[in-house]
């Protein structure tokens, strides 16, 4: 897997602004782990953006919403695949596996992503009009 040098360094806990440190503590408490991944460690250079992004993802990806946690992770992997975000594909595939995703489910999801991407491109390229029944 090709790795690039980060635009900003991955911050260690001792290098955090107090606002970023507070977010990391909330991540640890919410996820019940000491692990803070590199996404959050790089985003910590901008504590306000870190707070906003964590708050949004905590609300959307956490418990108590109408979608099953595994379904949410599979959606995240699908969108990350289309957006070509290797980091997000890897991290959310790991999260999906931790929520019970099997190899067969992950393969099927990727086949659906590929089919949707193909048919989307065909509909766009051919400028297919939307059926009245879909309005």
Buried (B, 14 or more C-beta within 10 A) or exposed (E): EEEEEEEEEBBEEEEBBEBBBBBBEBBEEBBEEEEBBEBBBBBBBBBEEBBEBBEEBBEEBEEEEEEEBBEBBBBBBBBBBEEEBEBBBEBBBBBBBEBEBEEEBBEEBBEEBEEEEEEEEEEEEEEEEEEEEEE
